[in-house]
């Protein structure tokens, strides 16, 4: 993913899946497409993470600050 939307959600009391869903819904309403990838800081990844929430794959990256979500469309390579 080269282009995406950076979303801040400082509500640390909410569950991660709820925070990702809020960000994904805003992305969809703004850009007219549903994101399929979300990058978060490694410290935000819970032990029980299944890998995706509601069709949005969760990836960890040190390049994303805590409480920030980088959402976008991750194209699958052809072939």
C-alpha positions, 0 to 999 in steps of 0.5 A: 500500500503506497497511498492511504488515509492516516486516522488518529483515535485516542480512545484507548478504552475502546476495543481495537476492532471498534476503533478500526471499524470507525476509521474504516467507515470514515474512509468509506464515506470519504473515498467511496471505497472500503479499505482492505488494509490497516497498519497500526503500531506494534504495541497496539496489536493484541495477543488474540488478533485474528489478522483482520476485522470485518474484511480489513487486514491488520498489519503492524508497522513501526512507521505508524505512531501509537493510536494512529491507523493508516488505512487504504486499499492493498492491491493484490499482485497479478498472477 
